[in-house]
Amino acid sequence: MSQDPTDYGLVFAFPDQSQSFTLGFEAGMLWQLLQQGPPVVDRGVEEGLPLRHENLEVMHRMAAAAGYAVRSLPAEQGWVRVRLTRGAGRPTLSLVSG
């Protein structure tokens, strides 16, 4: 893998290299980040966190469940860039007496 941050490639291989395993592994890493509760999830990449396009729907569900709003850029070569912001994903409800 080159040092170019826009160059994606295989870092190491798993015995099961099926697409569903790869997508699940990626989603699991994202879920772990969301559970840590940072205000913004983007891994320090200004344009956003690179994510496989096939995981976009699952990522939206995980973000909603964890209370994050999603901003995404269009997919390029199978990748989409996302930035998740905590606290903006769900409306806050409050009771008003009266």
Beta strands, then each sheet from edge to edge (+ up, - down):
strand 1: 40-41
strand 2: 49-52
strand 3: 68-76
strand 4: 79-86
sheet 1: 1+ 4- 2+
sheet 2: 1+ 4- 3+
end
